[in-house]
């Protein structure tokens, strides 16, 4: 893969050309910024920016004003190749808080393993209704120790409004949900996205993360997507690299909370 060309393609299709990810959300370009504004339980934030040293501070201030007027906390999703070079410091100075840096990793969908290799006694179940979404939320609550109800509402929105753009799956061990993940299938792009992977502590290290990657990659390939991309935490990066993923760049969420 030509990683430089692929990064440009990713920027063009998924950032500059982004579409709303659920009902009530809108994507718009404001000068050198592309943003999404949506409901309180949805994702609100900056998808792309093409800023320079002379216009960065004014653009940051304009986005803060916009989301404050909308009554939304928001995220500036900053990629490692975004400019200017001191944009991270400018965001911090404007009141943002940086979260853990992740790696944007990409692989060709058909090149990834397609066999799940599930542990004995575990089965996968497609999430298509409210009961399935509740199991996804239960897994995330247990895996991460946080309230994941907003993720459940976003998934329900997607399933109701555009079911063809998302595929979620839960792994059940003797009927108990122990792992879950989501596959985003944005229209008119070459990239499917792996999101929301979580496994409860007692089931970690048994291959469920790898199995859910394989399961979703197979769905992406069957639906005609050439690439699978994921924002990988440091704990996931080695697993994905062994499966054949390559790093395109880094990405860091900068959060702005309304006070």
C-alpha positions in Angstrom: 0.0 0.0 0.0 1.1 3.5 -0.8 0.5 5.0 2.7 1.0 8.6 1.7 -1.6 8.3 -1.1 -3.9 6.3 1.2 -3.7 9.0 3.9 -4.7 11.6 1.3 -7.6 9.4 0.1 -8.7 8.9 3.7 -8.7 12.7 4.4 -10.6 13.4 1.2 -13.3 10.7 1.7 -13.9 10.5 5.4 -12.9 14.0 6.6 -13.4 16.6 3.9 -16.2 14.5 2.4 -17.8 13.3 5.7 -21.5 12.7 5.9 -23.7 13.0 9.0 -23.4 9.9 11.1 -27.0 9.9 12.4 -30.4 11.6 12.4 -30.3 15.2 13.6 -26.7 15.6 12.7 -25.3 18.0 10.0 -21.9 18.3 8.5 -20.8 21.7 7.2 -17.7 23.5 6.1 -16.8 26.7 7.9 -13.8 28.2 6.1 -10.9 25.9 6.6 -12.8 23.6 9.1 -15.3 20.8 8.6 -17.4 20.1 11.6 -20.4 17.9 12.7 -23.1 19.3 14.9 -25.7 16.9 16.2 -27.8 15.9 19.2 -26.4 15.9 22.7 -25.9 12.1 22.7 -24.3 12.2 19.3 -20.7 13.0 18.2 -20.1 16.7 18.0 -16.8 18.0 16.7 -14.2 19.0 14.1 -13.6 16.4 11.4 -11.0 18.2 9.4 -9.0 21.5 9.4 -6.5 23.0 7.0 -5.2 25.8 9.2 -2.1 27.9 9.1 -0.2 29.9 11.8 -2.0 33.1 10.9 -5.6 31.8 10.9 -5.6 29.0 13.5 -6.5 31.0 16.6 -9.4 32.7 14.9 -10.7 29.5 13.6 -10.5 27.8 17.0 -12.4 30.7 18.6 -15.0 30.6 15.9 -15.7 26.8 16.5 -15.9 27.4 20.3 -18.5 30.1 19.7 -20.4 27.8 17.3 -20.7 24.9 19.7 -21.3 27.1 22.7 -24.3 28.6 20.8 -25.5 25.1 20.1 -25.1 24.1 23.8 -22.7 21.2 22.9 -19.4 20.1 24.3 -17.3 18.9 21.4 -14.2 17.2 20.2 -11.4 18.5 17.9 -10.2 15.3 16.3 -6.6 16.2 15.5 -4.5 14.1 13.2 -0.7 13.9 13.3 -0.3 15.5 9.9 -2.7 18.4 10.6 -1.2 21.9 10.7 0.1 24.2 11.9 2.7 22.3 13.9 1.8 24.1 17.1 -2.0 23.4 16.8 -1.9 21.1 19.8 -0.5 23.9 22.0 -3.1 26.3 20.6 -6.0 24.0 21.4 -4.7 23.5 25.0 -4.4 27.3 25.4 -8.0 27.7 24.2 -9.3 25.4 26.9 -9.3 22.0 25.3 -8.1 18.8 27.1 -6.1 16.2 25.2 -7.0 12.5 25.6 -4.8 9.5 24.8 -3.2 9.5 21.4 -4.2 6.7 19.1 -2.9 5.3 15.8 -4.9 5.5 12.6 -4.3 2.0 11.1 -5.5 0.6 7.8 -5.5 -2.7 6.0 -7.0 -4.1 2.9 -10.2 -5.9 3.9 -9.6 -9.0 1.7 -6.1 -9.4 3.1 -7.2 -9.8 6.7 -7.9 -13.2 8.3 -11.6 -14.1 7.8 -11.8 -17.0 10.3 -12.9 -15.8 13.7 -11.3 -18.6 15.7 -13.8 -18.1 18.6 -13.1 -19.7 22.0 -15.2 -22.8 22.8 -18.6 -21.9 24.0 -18.7 -18.4 22.4 -21.0 -17.4 19.6 -21.4 -14.2 17.7 -24.8 -12.5 17.3 -25.7 -9.6 15.0 -27.1 -6.6 16.8 -30.3 -5.5 15.0 -32.7 -4.3 17.7 -33.0 -2.6 21.1 -32.3 -5.9 23.0 -29.0 -6.3 21.1 -28.0 -2.7 21.7 -28.6 -3.2 25.5 -26.1 -6.0 25.4 -23.5 -3.8 23.6 -24.0 -1.1 26.3 -23.7 -3.8 29.0 -20.4 -5.0 27.6 -19.0 -1.4 27.4 -20.1 -0.5 30.9 -18.4 -3.6 32.3 -15.3 -3.4 30.0 -14.5 0.3 30.5 -16.2 1.1 33.8 -18.1 4.1 32.3 -21.7 4.9 31.5 -22.1 4.0 27.8 -25.7 4.8 27.4 -25.0 7.6 24.9 -23.3 5.0 22.7 -26.4 2.9 22.8 -28.6 5.8 21.8 -26.3 6.6 18.9 -26.3 3.0 17.7 -30.1 2.9 18.0 -30.3 6.0 15.9 -28.1 4.5 13.2 -30.0 1.2 13.1 -33.3 3.1 12.8 -32.3 5.8 10.4 -29.7 4.1 8.1 -29.3 0.4 9.0 -27.1 -0.2 6.0 -24.4 2.1 7.3 -23.6 0.1 10.5 -23.2 -3.5 11.6 -22.8 -4.3 15.3 -22.0 -7.7 16.8 -21.9 -9.1 20.3 -20.1 -12.2 21.5 -22.0 -14.4 23.9 -20.5 -16.9 26.3 -23.3 -19.3 27.4 -25.8 -16.5 26.7 -23.8 -13.8 28.6 -22.5 -10.8 26.5 -18.7 -10.7 27.0 -17.5 -8.7 24.0 -19.0 -6.3 21.4 -17.9 -4.1 18.5 -19.3 -2.0 15.7 -18.5 -1.6 12.0 -19.3 1.7 10.3 -20.1 1.5 6.6 -20.2 5.1 5.2 -21.7 5.4 1.8 -19.6 6.2 -1.3 -16.2 5.6 0.4 -13.5 2.9 0.2 -13.1 2.7 4.0 -15.1 0.8 6.5 -14.4 1.7 10.2 -13.9 -0.6 13.2 -15.2 1.1 16.3 -16.3 0.4 19.8 -14.5 -2.9 20.4 -14.6 -3.9 24.1 -14.2 -7.1 26.1 -15.0 -7.7 29.7 -11.9 -8.3 31.8 -12.4 -12.0 32.5 -12.5 -12.7 28.8 -9.4 -10.7 27.7 -6.5 -12.5 26.2 -8.6 -15.2 24.6 -8.7 -13.9 21.1 -12.1 -12.2 21.1 -10.6 -8.8 19.9 -8.9 -10.6 17.0 -12.1 -12.6 16.2 -14.3 -9.5 16.1 -11.8 -7.8 13.8 -11.9 -10.8 11.4 -15.7 -10.9 11.6 -16.2 -7.2 10.7 -13.4 -7.2 8.0 -15.2 -10.1 6.3 -18.5 -8.1 6.3 -16.7 -5.0 4.9 -15.2 -7.1 2.1 -18.5 -8.7 1.3 -20.1 -5.2 1.0 -17.4 -4.0 -1.4 -15.2 -1.9 0.9 -11.5 -2.0 -0.1 -10.0 -0.9 3.2 -10.7 -1.3 6.9 -9.6 1.5 9.2 -9.4 1.8 13.0 -8.3 4.3 15.6 -6.1 2.0 17.6 -5.2 2.4 21.3 -1.6 1.4 22.3 -2.9 -1.9 23.6 -4.6 -2.8 20.3 -1.8 -1.6 18.0 0.4 -4.7 18.3 -2.5 -7.1 17.6 -3.6 -5.1 14.5 0.0 -4.9 13.2 0.3 -8.7 13.4 -3.0 -9.0 11.5 -1.6 -6.8 8.7 -2.7 -3.3 9.6 -0.3 -0.4 8.8 -0.2 3.0 10.6 -1.2 6.0 8.5 -0.9 8.7 11.1 -1.8 9.4 14.7 -5.0 10.9 16.0 -5.7 12.6 19.3 -9.1 13.7 20.7 -9.0 17.2 22.1 -12.2 17.7 24.2 -13.9 21.1 24.9 -16.4 20.9 27.8 -19.0 23.5 28.3 -18.5 25.0 31.8 
